[in-house]
Amino acid sequence: MIIIIMRPTLGIGRLAVASSALLVVMLAGWSYFRPRSQPPVSVRPARAETAAASAASRRPLRVAMSAAFVSERGVPVYNEIVTYMAEKSGVPLELITGLAYTTINQMLEAGAVDYGFICGYPYVLAHDQPVPKVELVAAPVPKSPRYLHRPIYFSDLIVRKDSPLKTLEDLRGRTYVYNEETSNSGYNMPRSHLVKLGLTKGFFGKVLRSGSHEASIRMVAQGLADASFVDSLVLDYDRANGGEANQVRVIDSIGPAGIVPFVVSASTPPAVTARLKASLLTMHEDARGREILDQAFLERFAEVSDADYDGIRAMKKAAEEARFLVIE
């Protein structure tokens, strides 16, 4: 069974899927965006080969999506990927979206969510604890030549197409919008870049929080903010699908950095993870898998190591050493 809990563009509210209601009550106090639900999709489990896999096959494992390599507009693509994994591995899964980055991390750490498509910065925060709370499974490799057939991405600084602004320095005193504080491309990378250029406290006239990259793109396109650093993958996808990304232009780019990974909670049975990992890593080898990857503008999924996220750690450290933790 796959249950999709979707996040609308803006707004905060309650989760509207009955199967997740008890979980949300238990996790009271965590913030989330109001979701929409779609009918569940049934997946018949294959014969379990181990006790752990057998236990997993009796209940759906939860796959949370917080960071997107396609944007909120592409949530159906995540449904396709999770459905594919469930069918290939025989492991029943439910897809959960609509939760903030920090909420997903807390749920992964508590074992309330088993897997997650999460941002690289939250991965570092969860992994670099005395006892790591999550581990890497795999990561997507974008199809565009810009990404050099590697699991990397960039943070692109956007302004309206008709904006006179040409450089980051031109943004002094202007209105800047970001998605959320634990985003790598929306906060960690720009924060470090501002430190490097000496454009720290008091540089912007006003700083706004949008809640998502897609919302940041929309706010810039509509003139509600002058600029934003956004995930290059989200920008690519939104532009290709006729979104408001077509009303903005890129004036700067930073990176690359380790791309948003698929991770597993430390409490999840390894045997189950091995089956799901195999389904991702071989996805590009069959017609149906390639069709889904094409929808997400991905070449394949690849293995990644913890060292691939050292660049994110370095940017975090630079901001800490400069005592510039809040963009303002």
C-alpha positions as CSV (number, residue, x, y, z in Angstrom):
1,M,0.0,0.0,0.0
2,I,1.2,3.5,-0.9
3,I,-0.4,6.5,0.8
4,I,0.5,9.9,-0.5
5,I,0.2,12.9,1.7
6,M,0.8,15.9,-0.5
7,R,1.8,19.5,0.4
8,P,0.1,22.4,-1.3
9,T,2.0,25.4,-2.3
10,L,1.5,27.4,0.9
11,G,-0.2,27.2,4.2
12,I,0.1,25.3,7.4
13,G,-2.6,22.9,8.7
14,R,-3.4,19.3,9.6
15,L,-2.6,16.0,8.0
16,A,-5.7,14.6,6.3
17,V,-4.8,11.0,5.9
18,A,-6.4,8.7,8.5
19,S,-3.5,6.1,8.5
20,S,-1.1,8.9,9.5
21,A,-3.3,10.7,12.1
22,L,-2.2,8.7,15.1
23,L,1.4,9.2,14.1
24,V,0.9,13.0,13.9
25,V,-0.8,13.0,17.4
26,M,2.2,11.2,18.8
27,L,4.5,13.7,17.2
28,A,2.6,16.7,18.4
29,G,4.5,20.0,18.3
30,W,6.2,19.3,15.0
31,S,5.4,21.7,12.2
32,Y,3.9,20.6,8.8
33,F,2.1,21.9,5.8
34,R,-1.5,21.0,5.1
35,P,-1.6,17.9,2.8
36,R,-3.9,16.4,0.3
37,S,-4.3,12.6,-0.1
38,Q,-4.8,10.3,-3.0
39,P,-6.3,6.8,-3.0
40,P,-3.9,4.1,-1.8
41,V,-2.1,1.8,-4.4
42,S,-1.9,-1.8,-3.4
43,V,1.4,-3.7,-3.9
44,R,1.5,-7.5,-3.4
45,P,4.5,-8.4,-1.3
46,A,6.9,-11.0,-2.5
47,R,8.1,-14.0,-0.4
48,A,10.3,-12.7,2.5
49,E,13.7,-14.2,2.6
50,T,14.6,-13.2,6.1
51,A,12.8,-12.6,9.4
52,A,13.4,-8.9,9.1
53,A,12.0,-8.7,5.6
54,S,9.0,-10.8,6.6
55,A,8.2,-8.4,9.4
56,A,8.5,-5.5,7.0
57,S,6.2,-7.2,4.5
58,R,3.4,-7.3,7.1
59,R,3.3,-3.5,7.4
60,P,4.0,-0.7,5.1
61,L,7.3,1.1,5.7
62,R,7.1,4.9,5.5
63,V,9.1,6.8,2.9
64,A,9.1,10.5,3.6
65,M,9.8,13.2,1.0
66,S,11.1,16.5,2.3
67,A,13.7,17.6,-0.3
68,A,12.7,17.3,-3.9
69,F,14.9,16.7,-6.9
70,V,11.9,17.6,-9.0
71,S,9.9,20.1,-6.8
72,E,6.4,19.9,-5.2
73,R,5.0,19.9,-8.7
74,G,6.6,16.5,-9.2
75,V,5.2,14.7,-6.2
76,P,3.5,12.2,-8.5
77,V,7.0,11.3,-9.8
78,Y,8.0,10.4,-6.3
79,N,4.8,8.2,-6.1
80,E,6.0,6.5,-9.3
81,I,9.5,5.9,-7.8
82,V,8.1,4.5,-4.5
83,T,5.6,2.3,-6.3
84,Y,8.4,1.0,-8.5
85,M,10.6,0.2,-5.4
86,A,7.6,-1.6,-3.7
87,E,6.8,-3.7,-6.8
88,K,10.5,-4.6,-7.5
89,S,11.4,-5.4,-3.8
90,G,8.1,-6.8,-2.6
91,V,8.2,-4.4,0.4
92,P,5.0,-2.5,1.1
93,L,5.6,1.2,1.3
94,E,3.7,4.4,2.0
95,L,4.9,7.8,0.7
96,I,4.5,10.7,3.1
97,T,5.0,14.3,2.0
98,G,4.0,17.7,3.4
99,L,6.4,17.8,6.4
100,A,9.1,20.2,7.1
101,Y,12.8,19.2,6.8
102,T,13.3,19.2,10.6
103,T,10.1,17.2,11.2
104,I,11.3,14.5,8.8
105,N,14.7,14.3,10.5
106,Q,13.0,14.0,13.9
107,M,10.8,11.2,12.6
108,L,13.7,9.4,11.0
109,E,15.6,9.6,14.2
110,A,12.7,8.3,16.2
111,G,12.0,5.5,13.8
112,A,8.5,6.9,13.0
113,V,9.7,7.1,9.4
114,D,11.8,4.4,7.9
115,Y,13.2,6.0,4.7
116,G,13.5,9.5,3.3
117,F,14.3,11.6,0.3
118,I,16.0,14.3,2.3
119,C,18.2,17.3,1.7
120,G,22.0,16.9,2.1
121,Y,22.2,19.3,5.0
122,P,19.6,17.5,7.1
123,Y,21.5,14.3,6.2
124,V,24.7,15.8,7.7
125,L,22.8,17.0,10.8
126,A,21.3,13.6,11.4
127,H,24.4,11.6,10.6
128,D,26.9,13.6,12.5
129,Q,25.6,12.8,15.9
130,P,27.5,10.7,18.5
131,V,25.4,7.8,17.2
132,P,24.4,8.3,13.5
133,K,20.6,8.4,13.1
134,V,20.5,7.8,9.4
135,E,22.6,6.2,6.7
136,L,22.9,6.7,3.0
137,V,21.2,4.3,0.6
138,A,21.5,5.9,-2.9
139,A,21.2,9.2,-4.7
140,P,19.9,10.4,-8.0
141,V,22.1,11.4,-10.9
142,P,20.6,14.2,-13.0
143,K,20.4,13.8,-16.8
144,S,21.4,17.4,-17.8
145,P,25.0,17.8,-19.0
146,R,25.5,20.4,-16.3
147,Y,25.7,17.7,-13.7
148,L,28.5,15.7,-15.4
149,H,26.8,12.3,-14.9
150,R,27.4,12.7,-11.1
151,P,25.1,12.9,-8.0
152,I,25.6,16.6,-7.6
153,Y,23.5,19.8,-7.9
154,F,23.8,23.6,-7.5
155,S,22.2,26.5,-5.8
156,D,21.0,29.1,-8.3
157,L,20.4,32.8,-7.4
158,I,17.3,33.9,-9.3
159,V,15.7,37.3,-10.0
160,R,12.7,38.3,-12.2
161,K,13.5,38.3,-15.9
162,D,12.9,42.0,-16.1
163,S,14.9,42.8,-12.9
164,P,17.8,45.3,-13.2
165,L,19.7,43.2,-10.7
166,K,22.8,41.5,-12.2
167,T,25.0,40.4,-9.3
168,L,24.6,39.2,-5.7
169,E,26.2,42.5,-4.5
170,D,23.3,44.4,-6.2
171,L,20.9,42.8,-3.6
172,R,22.1,45.1,-0.8
173,G,19.0,46.4,1.0
174,R,16.7,44.3,-1.2
175,T,14.2,41.6,-0.2
176,Y,15.5,38.1,-0.1
177,V,13.4,34.9,0.3
178,Y,14.6,31.4,1.2
179,N,12.7,28.1,1.6
180,E,13.8,27.0,5.1
181,E,16.7,27.1,7.5
182,T,17.8,23.5,7.2
183,S,17.9,23.5,3.4
184,N,21.4,23.2,1.9
185,S,20.8,25.0,-1.4
186,G,18.4,27.5,0.1
187,Y,20.3,28.3,3.3
188,N,23.5,26.5,4.1
189,M,25.2,27.2,0.8
190,P,24.1,30.8,0.4
191,R,25.0,31.5,4.0
192,S,28.5,30.3,3.4
193,H,28.7,32.2,0.2
194,L,27.7,35.4,1.9
195,V,30.5,34.8,4.5
196,K,33.0,34.3,1.8
197,L,32.1,37.6,0.1
198,G,31.9,39.5,3.4
199,L,28.2,40.2,2.8
200,T,26.9,39.2,6.2
201,K,24.8,40.9,8.9
202,G,22.5,43.6,7.7
203,F,23.2,43.0,4.0
204,F,19.6,42.4,2.9
205,G,16.8,44.9,3.6
206,K,14.3,42.2,4.4
207,V,14.5,38.4,4.6
208,L,11.4,36.2,4.1
209,R,10.7,32.5,4.6
210,S,8.6,30.8,1.9
211,G,8.5,27.2,3.1
212,S,9.6,25.6,-0.3
213,H,11.8,26.3,-3.3
214,E,8.8,26.3,-5.5
215,A,7.2,29.0,-3.3
216,S,10.4,31.0,-3.4
217,I,10.4,30.9,-7.2
218,R,6.8,32.0,-7.3
219,M,7.5,34.9,-4.9
220,V,10.4,36.2,-7.1
221,A,8.4,35.7,-10.3
222,Q,5.5,37.7,-8.8
223,G,7.7,40.5,-7.5
224,L,7.0,39.6,-3.8
225,A,10.8,39.3,-3.3
226,D,13.8,40.5,-5.3
227,A,15.8,37.3,-5.2
228,S,16.3,33.8,-3.9
229,F,18.9,31.0,-3.9
230,V,17.0,27.8,-5.0
231,D,17.8,24.2,-5.8
232,S,18.9,23.9,-9.4
233,L,17.0,20.7,-9.9
234,V,13.7,22.2,-8.7
235,L,14.4,25.2,-11.0
236,D,15.1,22.8,-14.0
237,Y,11.9,20.8,-13.4
238,D,9.6,23.7,-12.8
239,R,10.9,25.4,-16.0
240,A,10.5,22.3,-18.1
241,N,6.9,21.8,-16.8
242,G,5.8,25.4,-17.6
243,G,6.1,26.7,-14.1
244,E,6.9,30.2,-12.9
245,A,10.6,29.4,-13.2
246,N,10.2,30.6,-16.8
247,Q,9.6,34.1,-15.4
248,V,13.0,34.3,-13.6
249,R,16.6,34.2,-14.6
250,V,19.8,33.0,-12.9
251,I,22.4,35.7,-12.0
252,D,24.7,33.5,-9.9
253,S,25.3,29.9,-9.0
254,I,27.2,28.2,-6.2
255,G,28.2,24.5,-5.9
256,P,28.3,21.8,-6.8
257,A,27.3,19.9,-3.6
258,G,26.2,16.4,-2.8
259,I,22.8,15.9,-4.2
260,V,19.6,15.1,-2.1
261,P,20.1,11.5,-1.0
262,F,17.7,8.6,-0.2
263,V,18.4,7.6,3.4
264,V,17.4,5.0,5.9
265,S,16.7,5.3,9.6
266,A,19.2,3.5,11.8
267,S,16.4,1.4,13.3
268,T,15.3,-0.1,9.9
269,P,16.2,-3.8,9.2
270,P,19.3,-3.9,6.9
271,A,17.8,-6.8,4.8
272,V,14.9,-4.7,3.8
273,T,17.1,-1.8,2.9
274,A,19.3,-4.0,0.7
275,R,16.3,-5.0,-1.4
276,L,15.1,-1.4,-1.8
277,K,18.6,-0.3,-2.7
278,A,18.9,-2.9,-5.4
279,S,15.6,-1.8,-6.9
280,L,16.9,1.8,-7.1
281,L,20.4,1.0,-8.4
282,T,19.0,-1.1,-11.2
283,M,16.1,1.1,-12.1
284,H,17.7,2.4,-15.3
285,E,18.1,-1.2,-16.6
286,D,14.4,-1.8,-17.5
287,A,11.9,0.1,-19.6
288,R,9.5,1.0,-16.9
289,G,12.3,2.2,-14.6
290,R,13.8,4.4,-17.4
291,E,10.4,5.8,-18.1
292,I,10.0,7.0,-14.5
293,L,13.6,8.3,-14.4
294,D,12.9,10.3,-17.6
295,Q,9.9,12.0,-15.9
296,A,12.2,13.2,-13.2
297,F,15.0,14.2,-15.6
298,L,17.3,11.6,-14.0
299,E,19.9,9.4,-15.6
300,R,19.9,6.8,-12.8
301,F,20.4,6.3,-9.0
302,A,23.9,5.7,-7.8
303,E,25.8,4.7,-4.7
304,V,27.2,7.6,-2.7
305,S,29.4,7.8,0.3
306,D,29.4,10.0,3.4
307,A,32.5,11.8,2.0
308,D,30.3,13.1,-0.8
309,Y,28.7,15.4,1.7
310,D,31.9,16.8,3.2
311,G,31.5,20.0,1.2
312,I,28.2,20.6,3.0
313,R,30.0,20.1,6.3
314,A,32.6,22.6,5.3
315,M,30.1,25.3,4.4
316,K,28.3,24.8,7.7
317,K,31.6,25.1,9.5
318,A,32.5,28.3,7.7
319,A,29.2,29.9,8.8
320,E,29.7,28.8,12.4
321,E,33.3,30.1,12.5
322,A,32.1,33.5,11.2
323,R,29.3,33.4,13.7
324,F,26.9,34.1,10.9
325,L,24.1,31.5,11.5
326,V,21.1,33.6,10.5
327,I,20.8,35.2,7.0
328,E,19.8,38.9,7.5
